[in-house]
Amino acid sequence: MRHFALGVYPYVYADAGYTDDPTGNGNDASYRNKLLGTVGIGLYVPYIYDNLLRLEYGLSMQGQAGFQINFVHALK
């Protein structure tokens, strides 16, 4: 292994979803029957073989912000 390849790939993402509670039991109604969404930016950092490091920062429609670090390894 003479060369160590490292790349950085920036991206922007957005997602949305709707929660539904057909039971109507009223438990934990904070997200019931609401449209939820998030927008954010991130970086893909592939490293050694099939490994991937994902760094993301997102902001939700409810005003909550967060940072996530994910390590991904391909199954063989």
N, CA, C and O atoms as a Maestro MAE file, in Angstrom:
{
 s_m_m2io_version
 :::
 2.0.0
}

f_m_ct {
 s_m_title
 :::
 protein
 m_atom[304] {
  # First column is atom index #
  i_m_mmod_type
  r_m_x_coord
  r_m_y_coord
  r_m_z_coord
  i_m_residue_number
  s_m_chain_name
  s_m_pdb_residue_name
  s_m_pdb_atom_name
  i_m_atomic_number
  :::
  1 25 0.857 -1.169 0.000 1 A "MET " " N  " 7
  2 3 0.000 0.000 0.000 1 A "MET " " CA " 6
  3 2 0.910 1.242 0.000 1 A "MET " " C  " 6
  4 15 1.261 1.775 1.053 1 A "MET " " O  " 8
  5 25 1.264 1.665 -1.163 2 A "ARG " " N  " 7
  6 3 2.164 2.801 -1.293 2 A "ARG " " CA " 6
  7 2 1.472 4.138 -1.108 2 A "ARG " " C  " 6
  8 15 2.043 5.070 -0.543 2 A "ARG " " O  " 8
  9 25 0.254 4.225 -1.579 3 A "HIS " " N  " 7
  10 3 -0.468 5.505 -1.560 3 A "HIS " " CA " 6
  11 2 -1.693 5.400 -0.664 3 A "HIS " " C  " 6
  12 15 -2.391 4.386 -0.650 3 A "HIS " " O  " 8
  13 25 -1.929 6.429 0.056 4 A "PHE " " N  " 7
  14 3 -3.110 6.498 0.918 4 A "PHE " " CA " 6
  15 2 -4.080 7.497 0.286 4 A "PHE " " C  " 6
  16 15 -3.827 8.701 0.283 4 A "PHE " " O  " 8
  17 25 -5.172 6.997 -0.239 5 A "ALA " " N  " 7
  18 3 -6.147 7.860 -0.909 5 A "ALA " " CA " 6
  19 2 -7.167 8.386 0.093 5 A "ALA " " C  " 6
  20 15 -7.716 7.632 0.897 5 A "ALA " " O  " 8
  21 25 -7.406 9.663 0.032 6 A "LEU " " N  " 7
  22 3 -8.381 10.285 0.912 6 A "LEU " " CA " 6
  23 2 -9.135 11.331 0.109 6 A "LEU " " C  " 6
  24 15 -8.523 12.139 -0.590 6 A "LEU " " O  " 8
  25 25 -10.432 11.323 0.202 7 A "GLY " " N  " 7
  26 3 -11.253 12.298 -0.509 7 A "GLY " " CA " 6
  27 2 -12.237 12.950 0.439 7 A "GLY " " C  " 6
  28 15 -12.570 12.395 1.486 7 A "GLY " " O  " 8
  29 25 -12.693 14.118 0.068 8 A "VAL " " N  " 7
  30 3 -13.703 14.837 0.841 8 A "VAL " " CA " 6
  31 2 -14.751 15.329 -0.142 8 A "VAL " " C  " 6
  32 15 -14.423 16.039 -1.092 8 A "VAL " " O  " 8
  33 25 -16.019 14.957 0.076 9 A "TYR " " N  " 7
  34 3 -17.092 15.302 -0.832 9 A "TYR " " CA " 6
  35 2 -18.202 16.023 -0.066 9 A "TYR " " C  " 6
  36 15 -18.923 15.391 0.707 9 A "TYR " " O  " 8
  37 25 -18.352 17.325 -0.266 10 A "PRO " " N  " 7
  38 3 -19.416 18.060 0.420 10 A "PRO " " CA " 6
  39 2 -20.773 17.810 -0.244 10 A "PRO " " C  " 6
  40 15 -20.841 17.522 -1.439 10 A "PRO " " O  " 8
  41 25 -21.841 17.922 0.533 11 A "TYR " " N  " 7
  42 3 -23.195 17.788 -0.004 11 A "TYR " " CA " 6
  43 2 -24.182 18.572 0.854 11 A "TYR " " C  " 6
  44 15 -23.899 18.936 1.995 11 A "TYR " " O  " 8
  45 25 -25.337 18.814 0.271 12 A "VAL " " N  " 7
  46 3 -26.448 19.487 0.945 12 A "VAL " " CA " 6
  47 2 -27.626 18.525 0.878 12 A "VAL " " C  " 6
  48 15 -27.836 17.872 -0.144 12 A "VAL " " O  " 8
  49 25 -28.391 18.432 1.955 13 A "TYR " " N  " 7
  50 3 -29.528 17.519 1.950 13 A "TYR " " CA " 6
  51 2 -30.764 18.163 2.570 13 A "TYR " " C  " 6
  52 15 -30.671 19.127 3.330 13 A "TYR " " O  " 8
  53 25 -31.900 17.616 2.231 14 A "ALA " " N  " 7
  54 3 -33.180 18.022 2.815 14 A "ALA " " CA " 6
  55 2 -34.077 16.786 2.844 14 A "ALA " " C  " 6
  56 15 -34.055 15.974 1.918 14 A "ALA " " O  " 8
  57 25 -34.853 16.649 3.891 15 A "ASP " " N  " 7
  58 3 -35.814 15.559 3.956 15 A "ASP " " CA " 6
  59 2 -37.066 16.032 4.690 15 A "ASP " " C  " 6
  60 15 -37.034 16.985 5.469 15 A "ASP " " O  " 8
  61 25 -38.146 15.350 4.423 16 A "ALA " " N  " 7
  62 3 -39.420 15.710 5.045 16 A "ALA " " CA " 6
  63 2 -40.242 14.455 5.257 16 A "ALA " " C  " 6
  64 15 -40.066 13.457 4.559 16 A "ALA " " O  " 8
  65 25 -41.134 14.513 6.218 17 A "GLY " " N  " 7
  66 3 -42.016 13.397 6.508 17 A "GLY " " CA " 6
  67 2 -43.189 13.848 7.355 17 A "GLY " " C  " 6
  68 15 -43.149 14.911 7.975 17 A "GLY " " O  " 8
  69 25 -44.220 13.044 7.378 18 A "TYR " " N  " 7
  70 3 -45.407 13.354 8.155 18 A "TYR " " CA " 6
  71 2 -45.654 12.221 9.128 18 A "TYR " " C  " 6
  72 15 -45.609 11.051 8.748 18 A "TYR " " O  " 8
  73 25 -45.913 12.555 10.373 19 A "THR " " N  " 7
  74 3 -46.211 11.521 11.356 19 A "THR " " CA " 6
  75 2 -47.717 11.433 11.555 19 A "THR " " C  " 6
  76 15 -48.430 12.436 11.514 19 A "THR " " O  " 8
  77 25 -48.170 10.230 11.765 20 A "ASP " " N  " 7
  78 3 -49.600 9.998 11.944 20 A "ASP " " CA " 6
  79 2 -49.796 9.053 13.126 20 A "ASP " " C  " 6
  80 15 -49.010 8.127 13.324 20 A "ASP " " O  " 8
  81 25 -50.835 9.289 13.898 21 A "ASP " " N  " 7
  82 3 -51.165 8.408 15.012 21 A "ASP " " CA " 6
  83 2 -52.629 8.017 14.888 21 A "ASP " " C  " 6
  84 15 -53.499 8.705 15.422 21 A "ASP " " O  " 8
  85 25 -52.912 6.928 14.196 22 A "PRO " " N  " 7
  86 3 -54.299 6.521 14.014 22 A "PRO " " CA " 6
  87 2 -54.970 6.055 15.302 22 A "PRO " " C  " 6
  88 15 -56.197 5.987 15.367 22 A "PRO " " O  " 8
  89 25 -54.175 5.732 16.335 23 A "THR " " N  " 7
  90 3 -54.781 5.258 17.571 23 A "THR " " CA " 6
  91 2 -55.426 6.395 18.347 23 A "THR " " C  " 6
  92 15 -56.428 6.193 19.033 23 A "THR " " O  " 8
  93 25 -54.854 7.593 18.241 24 A "GLY " " N  " 7
  94 3 -55.424 8.742 18.944 24 A "GLY " " CA " 6
  95 2 -55.382 8.599 20.456 24 A "GLY " " C  " 6
  96 15 -56.224 9.169 21.149 24 A "GLY " " O  " 8
  97 25 -54.418 7.850 20.983 25 A "ASN " " N  " 7
  98 3 -54.377 7.623 22.424 25 A "ASN " " CA " 6
  99 2 -53.830 8.815 23.206 25 A "ASN " " C  " 6
  100 15 -53.967 8.855 24.429 25 A "ASN " " O  " 8
  101 25 -53.211 9.792 22.527 26 A "GLY " " N  " 7
  102 3 -52.769 11.003 23.204 26 A "GLY " " CA " 6
  103 2 -51.447 10.901 23.924 26 A "GLY " " C  " 6
  104 15 -51.007 11.880 24.527 26 A "GLY " " O  " 8
  105 25 -50.796 9.752 23.885 27 A "ASN " " N  " 7
  106 3 -49.487 9.615 24.531 27 A "ASN " " CA " 6
  107 2 -48.415 10.277 23.673 27 A "ASN " " C  " 6
  108 15 -48.336 10.041 22.467 27 A "ASN " " O  " 8
  109 25 -47.596 11.104 24.305 28 A "ASP " " N  " 7
  110 3 -46.491 11.782 23.631 28 A "ASP " " CA " 6
  111 2 -46.937 12.435 22.328 28 A "ASP " " C  " 6
  112 15 -46.531 12.005 21.248 28 A "ASP " " O  " 8
  113 25 -47.747 13.444 22.419 29 A "ALA " " N  " 7
  114 3 -48.327 14.115 21.253 29 A "ALA " " CA " 6
  115 2 -47.415 15.178 20.651 29 A "ALA " " C  " 6
  116 15 -47.868 15.949 19.805 29 A "ALA " " O  " 8
  117 25 -46.152 15.249 21.053 30 A "SER " " N  " 7
  118 3 -45.273 16.314 20.578 30 A "SER " " CA " 6
  119 2 -45.047 16.282 19.064 30 A "SER " " C  " 6
  120 15 -44.894 17.339 18.452 30 A "SER " " O  " 8
  121 25 -45.021 15.101 18.449 31 A "TYR " " N  " 7
  122 3 -44.806 15.002 17.002 31 A "TYR " " CA " 6
  123 2 -45.996 14.383 16.269 31 A "TYR " " C  " 6
  124 15 -45.882 14.080 15.081 31 A "TYR " " O  " 8
  125 25 -47.103 14.192 16.923 32 A "ARG " " N  " 7
  126 3 -48.252 13.540 16.312 32 A "ARG " " CA " 6
  127 2 -48.948 14.461 15.325 32 A "ARG " " C  " 6
  128 15 -49.200 15.629 15.623 32 A "ARG " " O  " 8
  129 25 -49.258 13.931 14.151 33 A "ASN " " N  " 7
  130 3 -49.977 14.643 13.095 33 A "ASN " " CA " 6
  131 2 -49.294 15.956 12.715 33 A "ASN " " C  " 6
  132 15 -49.943 16.997 12.616 33 A "ASN " " O  " 8
  133 25 -47.992 15.896 12.506 34 A "LYS " " N  " 7
  134 3 -47.216 17.078 12.135 34 A "LYS " " CA " 6
  135 2 -46.305 16.762 10.955 34 A "LYS " " C  " 6
  136 15 -45.881 15.625 10.753 34 A "LYS " " O  " 8
  137 25 -46.022 17.807 10.187 35 A "LEU " " N  " 7
  138 3 -45.027 17.707 9.129 35 A "LEU " " CA " 6
  139 2 -43.661 17.960 9.749 35 A "LEU " " C  " 6
  140 15 -43.458 18.975 10.416 35 A "LEU " " O  " 8
  141 25 -42.734 17.053 9.535 36 A "LEU " " N  " 7
  142 3 -41.380 17.179 10.068 36 A "LEU " " CA " 6
  143 2 -40.406 17.310 8.906 36 A "LEU " " C  " 6
  144 15 -40.595 16.691 7.859 36 A "LEU " " O  " 8
  145 25 -39.380 18.105 9.088 37 A "GLY " " N  " 7
  146 3 -38.391 18.269 8.026 37 A "GLY " " CA " 6
  147 2 -37.062 18.726 8.574 37 A "GLY " " C  " 6
  148 15 -36.979 19.277 9.672 37 A "GLY " " O  " 8
  149 25 -36.021 18.489 7.795 38 A "THR " " N  " 7
  150 3 -34.662 18.865 8.163 38 A "THR " " CA " 6
  151 2 -33.904 19.281 6.911 38 A "THR " " C  " 6
  152 15 -34.087 18.700 5.841 38 A "THR " " O  " 8
  153 25 -33.058 20.286 7.052 39 A "VAL " " N  " 7
  154 3 -32.108 20.668 6.006 39 A "VAL " " CA " 6
  155 2 -30.725 20.679 6.636 39 A "VAL " " C  " 6
  156 15 -30.583 20.937 7.831 39 A "VAL " " O  " 8
  157 25 -29.712 20.400 5.835 40 A "GLY " " N  " 7
  158 3 -28.382 20.381 6.407 40 A "GLY " " CA " 6
  159 2 -27.288 20.286 5.372 40 A "GLY " " C  " 6
  160 15 -27.537 20.211 4.169 40 A "GLY " " O  " 8
  161 25 -26.073 20.291 5.872 41 A "ILE " " N  " 7
  162 3 -24.885 20.141 5.049 41 A "ILE " " CA " 6
  163 2 -24.058 18.998 5.614 41 A "ILE " " C  " 6
  164 15 -24.191 18.640 6.784 41 A "ILE " " O  " 8
  165 25 -23.212 18.436 4.782 42 A "GLY " " N  " 7
  166 3 -22.400 17.333 5.261 42 A "GLY " " CA " 6
  167 2 -21.164 17.110 4.419 42 A "GLY " " C  " 6
  168 15 -20.961 17.741 3.382 42 A "GLY " " O  " 8
  169 25 -20.352 16.196 4.896 43 A "LEU " " N  " 7
  170 3 -19.137 15.776 4.199 43 A "LEU " " CA " 6
  171 2 -19.064 14.256 4.189 43 A "LEU " " C  " 6
  172 15 -19.241 13.612 5.223 43 A "LEU " " O  " 8
  173 25 -18.802 13.686 3.013 44 A "TYR " " N  " 7
  174 3 -18.453 12.274 2.899 44 A "TYR " " CA " 6
  175 2 -16.937 12.208 2.856 44 A "TYR " " C  " 6
  176 15 -16.302 12.921 2.080 44 A "TYR " " O  " 8
  177 25 -16.358 11.357 3.686 45 A "VAL " " N  " 7
  178 3 -14.908 11.172 3.696 45 A "VAL " " CA " 6
  179 2 -14.626 9.675 3.547 45 A "VAL " " C  " 6
  180 15 -14.585 8.951 4.542 45 A "VAL " " O  " 8
  181 25 -14.429 9.207 2.303 46 A "PRO " " N  " 7
  182 3 -14.069 7.795 2.126 46 A "PRO " " CA " 6
  183 2 -12.611 7.580 2.512 46 A "PRO " " C  " 6
  184 15 -11.748 8.408 2.221 46 A "PRO " " O  " 8
  185 25 -12.355 6.474 3.160 47 A "TYR " " N  " 7
  186 3 -10.997 6.140 3.550 47 A "TYR " " CA " 6
  187 2 -10.805 4.641 3.456 47 A "TYR " " C  " 6
  188 15 -11.751 3.936 3.108 47 A "TYR " " O  " 8
  189 25 -9.672 4.142 3.739 48 A "ILE " " N  " 7
  190 3 -9.218 2.760 3.595 48 A "ILE " " CA " 6
  191 2 -10.302 1.783 3.108 48 A "ILE " " C  " 6
  192 15 -11.253 1.478 3.828 48 A "ILE " " O  " 8
  193 25 -10.134 1.313 1.897 49 A "TYR " " N  " 7
  194 3 -11.010 0.340 1.249 49 A "TYR " " CA " 6
  195 2 -12.439 0.846 1.164 49 A "TYR " " C  " 6
  196 15 -12.676 1.898 0.570 49 A "TYR " " O  " 8
  197 25 -13.402 0.130 1.740 50 A "ASP " " N  " 7
  198 3 -14.821 0.474 1.591 50 A "ASP " " CA " 6
  199 2 -15.376 1.265 2.767 50 A "ASP " " C  " 6
  200 15 -16.595 1.340 2.925 50 A "ASP " " O  " 8
  201 25 -14.546 1.841 3.575 51 A "ASN " " N  " 7
  202 3 -15.011 2.579 4.746 51 A "ASN " " CA " 6
  203 2 -15.407 4.002 4.368 51 A "ASN " " C  " 6
  204 15 -14.846 4.595 3.447 51 A "ASN " " O  " 8
  205 25 -16.376 4.535 5.092 52 A "LEU " " N  " 7
  206 3 -16.867 5.878 4.814 52 A "LEU " " CA " 6
  207 2 -17.163 6.576 6.134 52 A "LEU " " C  " 6
  208 15 -17.809 6.015 7.019 52 A "LEU " " O  " 8
  209 25 -16.686 7.790 6.250 53 A "LEU " " N  " 7
  210 3 -16.989 8.644 7.395 53 A "LEU " " CA " 6
  211 2 -17.932 9.718 6.901 53 A "LEU " " C  " 6
  212 15 -17.658 10.383 5.902 53 A "LEU " " O  " 8
  213 25 -19.041 9.889 7.597 54 A "ARG " " N  " 7
  214 3 -20.038 10.884 7.205 54 A "ARG " " CA " 6
  215 2 -20.205 11.880 8.342 54 A "ARG " " C  " 6
  216 15 -20.513 11.493 9.469 54 A "ARG " " O  " 8
  217 25 -20.005 13.152 8.053 55 A "LEU " " N  " 7
  218 3 -20.169 14.226 9.027 55 A "LEU " " CA " 6
  219 2 -21.324 15.105 8.558 55 A "LEU " " C  " 6
  220 15 -21.306 15.605 7.433 55 A "LEU " " O  " 8
  221 25 -22.327 15.296 9.413 56 A "GLU " " N  " 7
  222 3 -23.517 16.052 9.022 56 A "GLU " " CA " 6
  223 2 -23.922 17.049 10.100 56 A "GLU " " C  " 6
  224 15 -23.804 16.783 11.296 56 A "GLU " " O  " 8
  225 25 -24.401 18.200 9.648 57 A "TYR " " N  " 7
  226 3 -24.979 19.194 10.544 57 A "TYR " " CA " 6
  227 2 -26.341 19.553 9.977 57 A "TYR " " C  " 6
  228 15 -26.443 19.933 8.811 57 A "TYR " " O  " 8
  229 25 -27.392 19.439 10.786 58 A "GLY " " N  " 7
  230 3 -28.739 19.679 10.295 58 A "GLY " " CA " 6
  231 2 -29.547 20.573 11.216 58 A "GLY " " C  " 6
  232 15 -29.274 20.681 12.411 58 A "GLY " " O  " 8
  233 25 -30.551 21.212 10.629 59 A "LEU " " N  " 7
  234 3 -31.477 22.082 11.347 59 A "LEU " " CA " 6
  235 2 -32.896 21.642 11.018 59 A "LEU " " C  " 6
  236 15 -33.269 21.581 9.846 59 A "LEU " " O  " 8
  237 25 -33.693 21.333 12.045 60 A "SER " " N  " 7
  238 3 -35.051 20.849 11.828 60 A "SER " " CA " 6
  239 2 -36.053 22.008 11.782 60 A "SER " " C  " 6
  240 15 -35.738 23.135 12.163 60 A "SER " " O  " 8
  241 25 -37.255 21.705 11.312 61 A "MET " " N  " 7
  242 3 -38.328 22.706 11.251 61 A "MET " " CA " 6
  243 2 -38.737 23.171 12.650 61 A "MET " " C  " 6
  244 15 -39.318 24.247 12.795 61 A "MET " " O  " 8
  245 25 -38.445 22.384 13.668 62 A "GLN " " N  " 7
  246 3 -38.775 22.739 15.043 62 A "GLN " " CA " 6
  247 2 -37.689 23.608 15.680 62 A "GLN " " C  " 6
  248 15 -37.798 23.979 16.849 62 A "GLN " " O  " 8
  249 25 -36.637 23.934 14.911 63 A "GLY " " N  " 7
  250 3 -35.576 24.779 15.423 63 A "GLY " " CA " 6
  251 2 -34.473 24.044 16.161 63 A "GLY " " C  " 6
  252 15 -33.618 24.676 16.782 63 A "GLY " " O  " 8
  253 25 -34.478 22.729 16.104 64 A "GLN " " N  " 7
  254 3 -33.434 21.945 16.759 64 A "GLN " " CA " 6
  255 2 -32.279 21.720 15.783 64 A "GLN " " C  " 6
  256 15 -32.495 21.367 14.623 64 A "GLN " " O  " 8
  257 25 -31.067 21.925 16.258 65 A "ALA " " N  " 7
  258 3 -29.887 21.716 15.422 65 A "ALA " " CA " 6
  259 2 -29.059 20.585 16.012 65 A "ALA " " C  " 6
  260 15 -29.090 20.341 17.218 65 A "ALA " " O  " 8
  261 25 -28.321 19.899 15.153 66 A "GLY " " N  " 7
  262 3 -27.508 18.811 15.656 66 A "GLY " " CA " 6
  263 2 -26.402 18.425 14.703 66 A "GLY " " C  " 6
  264 15 -26.473 18.686 13.502 66 A "GLY " " O  " 8
  265 25 -25.376 17.799 15.256 67 A "PHE " " N  " 7
  266 3 -24.229 17.319 14.500 67 A "PHE " " CA " 6
  267 2 -24.163 15.811 14.650 67 A "PHE " " C  " 6
  268 15 -24.327 15.282 15.750 67 A "PHE " " O  " 8
  269 25 -23.922 15.115 13.540 68 A "GLN " " N  " 7
  270 3 -23.847 13.652 13.572 68 A "GLN " " CA " 6
  271 2 -22.548 13.183 12.934 68 A "GLN " " C  " 6
  272 15 -22.074 13.758 11.955 68 A "GLN " " O  " 8
  273 25 -21.989 12.141 13.502 69 A "ILE " " N  " 7
  274 3 -20.831 11.467 12.931 69 A "ILE " " CA " 6
  275 2 -21.232 10.010 12.706 69 A "ILE " " C  " 6
  276 15 -21.678 9.338 13.637 69 A "ILE " " O  " 8
  277 25 -21.077 9.523 11.479 70 A "ASN " " N  " 7
  278 3 -21.416 8.144 11.147 70 A "ASN " " CA " 6
  279 2 -20.209 7.451 10.533 70 A "ASN " " C  " 6
  280 15 -19.527 8.020 9.680 70 A "ASN " " O  " 8
  281 25 -19.945 6.225 10.966 71 A "PHE " " N  " 7
  282 3 -18.920 5.386 10.365 71 A "PHE " " CA " 6
  283 2 -19.635 4.265 9.637 71 A "PHE " " C  " 6
  284 15 -20.460 3.563 10.223 71 A "PHE " " O  " 8
  285 25 -19.322 4.096 8.363 72 A "VAL " " N  " 7
  286 3 -19.992 3.081 7.545 72 A "VAL " " CA " 6
  287 2 -18.933 2.116 7.007 72 A "VAL " " C  " 6
  288 15 -17.900 2.537 6.486 72 A "VAL " " O  " 8
  289 25 -19.202 0.830 7.141 73 A "HIS " " N  " 7
  290 3 -18.312 -0.200 6.616 73 A "HIS " " CA " 6
  291 2 -19.145 -1.163 5.788 73 A "HIS " " C  " 6
  292 15 -20.172 -1.656 6.254 73 A "HIS " " O  " 8
  293 25 -18.717 -1.433 4.581 74 A "ALA " " N  " 7
  294 3 -19.467 -2.321 3.680 74 A "ALA " " CA " 6
  295 2 -19.394 -3.767 4.193 74 A "ALA " " C  " 6
  296 15 -18.349 -4.230 4.651 74 A "ALA " " O  " 8
  297 25 -20.523 -4.456 4.104 75 A "LEU " " N  " 7
  298 3 -20.561 -5.878 4.472 75 A "LEU " " CA " 6
  299 2 -20.012 -6.701 3.320 75 A "LEU " " C  " 6
  300 15 -20.304 -6.423 2.157 75 A "LEU " " O  " 8
  301 25 -19.234 -7.693 3.634 76 A "LYS " " N  " 7
  302 3 -18.644 -8.520 2.558 76 A "LYS " " CA " 6
  303 2 -19.028 -9.943 2.700 76 A "LYS " " C  " 6
  304 15 -18.624 -10.776 1.888 76 A "LYS " " O  " 8
  :::
 }
 m_bond[303] {
  # First column is bond index #
  i_m_from
  i_m_to
  i_m_order
  :::
  1 1 2 1
  2 2 3 1
  3 3 4 2
  4 3 5 1
  5 5 6 1
  6 6 7 1
  7 7 8 2
  8 7 9 1
  9 9 10 1
  10 10 11 1
  11 11 12 2
  12 11 13 1
  13 13 14 1
  14 14 15 1
  15 15 16 2
  16 15 17 1
  17 17 18 1
  18 18 19 1
  19 19 20 2
  20 19 21 1
  21 21 22 1
  22 22 23 1
  23 23 24 2
  24 23 25 1
  25 25 26 1
  26 26 27 1
  27 27 28 2
  28 27 29 1
  29 29 30 1
  30 30 31 1
  31 31 32 2
  32 31 33 1
  33 33 34 1
  34 34 35 1
  35 35 36 2
  36 35 37 1
  37 37 38 1
  38 38 39 1
  39 39 40 2
  40 39 41 1
  41 41 42 1
  42 42 43 1
  43 43 44 2
  44 43 45 1
  45 45 46 1
  46 46 47 1
  47 47 48 2
  48 47 49 1
  49 49 50 1
  50 50 51 1
  51 51 52 2
  52 51 53 1
  53 53 54 1
  54 54 55 1
  55 55 56 2
  56 55 57 1
  57 57 58 1
  58 58 59 1
  59 59 60 2
  60 59 61 1
  61 61 62 1
  62 62 63 1
  63 63 64 2
  64 63 65 1
  65 65 66 1
  66 66 67 1
  67 67 68 2
  68 67 69 1
  69 69 70 1
  70 70 71 1
  71 71 72 2
  72 71 73 1
  73 73 74 1
  74 74 75 1
  75 75 76 2
  76 75 77 1
  77 77 78 1
  78 78 79 1
  79 79 80 2
  80 79 81 1
  81 81 82 1
  82 82 83 1
  83 83 84 2
  84 83 85 1
  85 85 86 1
  86 86 87 1
  87 87 88 2
  88 87 89 1
  89 89 90 1
  90 90 91 1
  91 91 92 2
  92 91 93 1
  93 93 94 1
  94 94 95 1
  95 95 96 2
  96 95 97 1
  97 97 98 1
  98 98 99 1
  99 99 100 2
  100 99 101 1
  101 101 102 1
  102 102 103 1
  103 103 104 2
  104 103 105 1
  105 105 106 1
  106 106 107 1
  107 107 108 2
  108 107 109 1
  109 109 110 1
  110 110 111 1
  111 111 112 2
  112 111 113 1
  113 113 114 1
  114 114 115 1
  115 115 116 2
  116 115 117 1
  117 117 118 1
  118 118 119 1
  119 119 120 2
  120 119 121 1
  121 121 122 1
  122 122 123 1
  123 123 124 2
  124 123 125 1
  125 125 126 1
  126 126 127 1
  127 127 128 2
  128 127 129 1
  129 129 130 1
  130 130 131 1
  131 131 132 2
  132 131 133 1
  133 133 134 1
  134 134 135 1
  135 135 136 2
  136 135 137 1
  137 137 138 1
  138 138 139 1
  139 139 140 2
  140 139 141 1
  141 141 142 1
  142 142 143 1
  143 143 144 2
  144 143 145 1
  145 145 146 1
  146 146 147 1
  147 147 148 2
  148 147 149 1
  149 149 150 1
  150 150 151 1
  151 151 152 2
  152 151 153 1
  153 153 154 1
  154 154 155 1
  155 155 156 2
  156 155 157 1
  157 157 158 1
  158 158 159 1
  159 159 160 2
  160 159 161 1
  161 161 162 1
  162 162 163 1
  163 163 164 2
  164 163 165 1
  165 165 166 1
  166 166 167 1
  167 167 168 2
  168 167 169 1
  169 169 170 1
  170 170 171 1
  171 171 172 2
  172 171 173 1
  173 173 174 1
  174 174 175 1
  175 175 176 2
  176 175 177 1
  177 177 178 1
  178 178 179 1
  179 179 180 2
  180 179 181 1
  181 181 182 1
  182 182 183 1
  183 183 184 2
  184 183 185 1
  185 185 186 1
  186 186 187 1
  187 187 188 2
  188 187 189 1
  189 189 190 1
  190 190 191 1
  191 191 192 2
  192 191 193 1
  193 193 194 1
  194 194 195 1
  195 195 196 2
  196 195 197 1
  197 197 198 1
  198 198 199 1
  199 199 200 2
  200 199 201 1
  201 201 202 1
  202 202 203 1
  203 203 204 2
  204 203 205 1
  205 205 206 1
  206 206 207 1
  207 207 208 2
  208 207 209 1
  209 209 210 1
  210 210 211 1
  211 211 212 2
  212 211 213 1
  213 213 214 1
  214 214 215 1
  215 215 216 2
  216 215 217 1
  217 217 218 1
  218 218 219 1
  219 219 220 2
  220 219 221 1
  221 221 222 1
  222 222 223 1
  223 223 224 2
  224 223 225 1
  225 225 226 1
  226 226 227 1
  227 227 228 2
  228 227 229 1
  229 229 230 1
  230 230 231 1
  231 231 232 2
  232 231 233 1
  233 233 234 1
  234 234 235 1
  235 235 236 2
  236 235 237 1
  237 237 238 1
  238 238 239 1
  239 239 240 2
  240 239 241 1
  241 241 242 1
  242 242 243 1
  243 243 244 2
  244 243 245 1
  245 245 246 1
  246 246 247 1
  247 247 248 2
  248 247 249 1
  249 249 250 1
  250 250 251 1
  251 251 252 2
  252 251 253 1
  253 253 254 1
  254 254 255 1
  255 255 256 2
  256 255 257 1
  257 257 258 1
  258 258 259 1
  259 259 260 2
  260 259 261 1
  261 261 262 1
  262 262 263 1
  263 263 264 2
  264 263 265 1
  265 265 266 1
  266 266 267 1
  267 267 268 2
  268 267 269 1
  269 269 270 1
  270 270 271 1
  271 271 272 2
  272 271 273 1
  273 273 274 1
  274 274 275 1
  275 275 276 2
  276 275 277 1
  277 277 278 1
  278 278 279 1
  279 279 280 2
  280 279 281 1
  281 281 282 1
  282 282 283 1
  283 283 284 2
  284 283 285 1
  285 285 286 1
  286 286 287 1
  287 287 288 2
  288 287 289 1
  289 289 290 1
  290 290 291 1
  291 291 292 2
  292 291 293 1
  293 293 294 1
  294 294 295 1
  295 295 296 2
  296 295 297 1
  297 297 298 1
  298 298 299 1
  299 299 300 2
  300 299 301 1
  301 301 302 1
  302 302 303 1
  303 303 304 2
  :::
 }
}
